[in-house]
């Protein structure tokens, strides 16, 4: 199907674009389409058409699987080709209904969207309801429709409801697809990217090829956020709008996305409509801000319901500290700027609440005194807690938020270490032994072979111990599991230097653990260097743990100015990144292949991303690395990294083929099929092209004969 009769599909792409196109691999294994072109526009046209072709064939594959695959195909032959119906499937019965579908533009894969990967979306309806669901109709004229069959009316009703929701979701996608320009926008079929990982623009010219970097992203021109129903007395609509609609104006001002609130929540559902975004990033920013606002409002609603019902009860009461707590609660509720930090649960024996509060609530009071905000810790040890903050203005909120997140980070760094060192059990054992500290040799795996890795101390604002331990000690546990050694983070904040103690039953095990420990330390110090480059504690990202441990509900009831700082907070611009390259045979000349003629490849990445790119090392006397620095933004850094990895992916594919050719490789079952002399000539054209792209195609069942469907007769 991909190639068509006598390779017609591939030849059509070549004829329409002038590019060289070749299908590699066989049915039942991973295949790929390789493209070579003279310029970026030619490459992009061929890439679009090849991805559309892959998408169409794999839409057929999903339908083939959903309808029973090879087994159903054999059964159909035995029954003279009779089509399968929903009532023929397990779960089918005498209660039946058909849901008709409007036909769509052929460029939109309606059937593929309804089916989902390997029929997963219909299978979900069957599994959740017990009904049988079948996508009927074909491309020869019979209208597309969902057939639903069930053994009872209740089962049928449930399946019809879910089928209707699926259809509605697909038509929402279709409306968005049309709004994005439909097939003309180059995203017509949408399947190539899912099915294949494109290696973009291997050897690159300087102009134009960067189109490929943004291809397929598609700007979301309109999005709808459906709001949950609340009691009319709560007045949800006005809480969302804020005084003089300040909340919605704030989202619009900060994101440049139009925001409308529709419905009253009583006679018609309430919805937030987002439209006219300047970019996808702006749309996502507006959605995040709205969800954060709604999160805070819904928290208020839950408390409001509890108060109206006289709720609380044993074990569920919020601890607020008497009259002082009640006053703080009132201050927060009356604040125009609010934030909630949700804190993950930890073991009760760790007493997280007491550590967060400090002696007589000192930690919380310090934050209030330094910032002027109202701060309150809700919940109890051993359950999810939260810190709630209310402030008079955005700057005050941001300062209190920073300090609260730093506090959470420090406490949970201690928690990770407490867990890594044995938790409550070790604590009890320590008491019984007069408080003797645990050593690596005391742990399972410990023995007579020991080594200590000393660490340089860091700025106190950087949680060195937390970075070394990982969540709940996961990074040290990984070394133990992979080597069999025992690893312990020793040293404390009272003066003993921090170091890793490693103990093992043999020298080989010790050497392996020391190597992994050294790599861990190197990685942590790379993070520390980056942290310093980003401004250290002064940049507000000092401890890094609050965001992992707690989901912040940003700026609930918002004023118009300044609060958007919180939206970018904690992202931290990566000022320098290093991509270490794998070694290749010197004869392959990897360095010059990366640079390209007159360094065109690296110049292209720099021109398109505005990030400085340097190639260090020769791969022989010193390792080769790509150094990325001076990015104008994090997005630019990520763009440069993606372009470089795409370039390297194509080069390493070339290297694998080069090695195979030098060794006379291939062999039965592994040979690349290129179609004789014509295939060899196409292969040469692709290898000599300045602009190249590879579409990796996922494996499918051999019985589907994907290559034959791509190639057609005599591929």
GIDATA-V49871 format. One record per backbone hydrogen bond with DSSP energy under -0.5 kcal/mol. CO is the residue of the C=O (numbers start at 1). NH is the residue of the N-H. Records with the same first field share a line. If there is no record, write none. Layout:
# GIDATA-V49871
CO=NH  NH
This chain:
# GIDATA-V49871
1=710
3=9  10  711
4=7
5=8
7=11
8=12
9=13
10=14
11=15
12=16
13=17
14=18
19=21
20=36
22=24  34
24=32
26=29
31=697
32=24  34
33=695
34=22
35=693
36=20
37=690  691
39=43
40=44
41=45
42=46
43=47
44=48
45=49
46=50
47=51
48=52
49=53
50=54
51=55
52=56
53=57
54=58
55=59
56=60
57=61
58=62
59=63
60=64
61=65
62=66
63=67
64=69
65=68
68=71  72
69=73
70=74
71=75
72=76
73=77
74=78
75=79
76=81  82
77=80
79=82
85=88
86=89
89=92
94=96
95=150
97=148
98=100
99=146
105=108
107=109
108=110
109=113
110=114
111=115
112=116
115=121  122
116=119
117=120
119=123
120=124
121=125
122=126
123=127
124=128
125=129
126=130
132=149
134=136  147
136=145
138=141
142=138
144=101
145=136  147
146=99  148
147=134
148=97
149=132
150=95
152=156
153=157
154=158
155=159
156=160
157=161
158=162
159=163
160=164
161=165
162=166
163=167
164=168
165=169
166=170
167=171
168=172
169=173
170=174
171=175
172=176
173=177
174=178
175=179
176=180
177=182
178=181
181=184
182=185  187
183=186
191=195
192=196
195=698
196=198
197=696
198=200
199=694
202=204
208=211
209=212
210=213  214
211=214  215
214=217
219=221
221=276
223=274
224=226
225=272
231=234
232=235
235=239
236=240
237=241
238=242
241=247  248
242=245
243=246
245=249
246=250
247=251
248=252
249=253
250=254
251=255
252=256
258=275
260=262  273
262=271
268=264  265
270=227
271=262  273
272=225  274
273=260
274=223
275=258
279=283
280=284
281=285
282=286
283=287
284=288
285=289
286=290
287=291
288=292
289=293
290=294
291=295
292=296
293=297
294=298
295=299
296=300
297=301
298=302
299=303
300=304
301=305
302=306
303=307
304=308
305=309
306=311
307=310
313=316  317
318=320
321=324  325
322=326
323=327
324=328
325=329
326=330
327=331
328=332
329=333
330=334
331=335
332=335
337=391
338=556
339=389
340=342  553
341=387
343=385
347=350
348=351
351=355
352=356
353=357
354=358
357=363  364
358=361
359=362
361=365
362=366
363=367
364=368
365=369
366=370
367=371
368=372
373=375
374=390
376=378  388
378=386
380=383
385=343
386=378  388
387=341
388=376
389=339
390=374
391=336  337
393=397
394=398
395=399
396=400
397=401
398=402
399=403
400=404
401=405
402=406
403=407
404=408
405=409
406=410
407=411
408=412
409=413
410=414
411=415
412=416
413=417
414=418
415=419
416=420
417=421
418=423
419=422
422=425  426
423=427
424=428
425=429
426=430
427=431
428=432
429=433
430=435  436
431=434
433=436
439=442  443
440=443
443=446
448=450
449=504
451=502
452=454
453=500
459=462
461=463
462=464
463=467
464=468
465=469
466=470
469=475  476
470=473
471=474
473=477
474=478
475=479
476=480
477=481
478=482
479=483
480=484
486=503
488=490  501
490=499
492=495
496=492
498=455
499=490  501
500=453  502
501=488
502=451
503=486
504=449
506=510
507=511
508=512
509=513
510=514
511=515
512=516
513=517
514=518
515=519
516=520
517=521
518=522
519=523
520=524
521=525
522=526
523=527
524=528
525=529
526=530
527=531
528=532
529=533
530=534
531=536
532=535
535=538
536=539  541
537=540
542=463
544=548
545=549
546=550
549=344
550=552
551=342
552=554
553=340
556=558
562=565
563=566
564=567  568
565=568  569
568=571
573=575
575=630
577=628
578=580
579=626
585=588
586=589
589=593
590=594
591=595
592=596
595=601  602
596=599
597=600
599=603
600=604
601=605
602=606
603=607
604=608
605=609
606=610
612=629
614=616  627
616=625
622=618  619
624=581
625=616  627
626=579  628
627=614
628=577
629=612
633=637
634=638
635=639
636=640
637=641
638=642
639=643
640=644
641=645
642=646
643=647
644=648
645=649
646=650
647=651
648=652
649=653
650=654
651=655
652=656
653=657
654=658
655=659
656=660
657=661
658=662
659=663
660=665
661=664
667=670  671
672=674
675=678  679
676=680
677=681
678=682
679=683
680=684
681=685
682=686
683=687
684=688
685=689
686=689
691=37
692=202
693=35
694=199  696
695=33
697=31
701=704
702=705
705=709
706=2  710
707=711
708=712
709=4
711=7
712=715
713=6
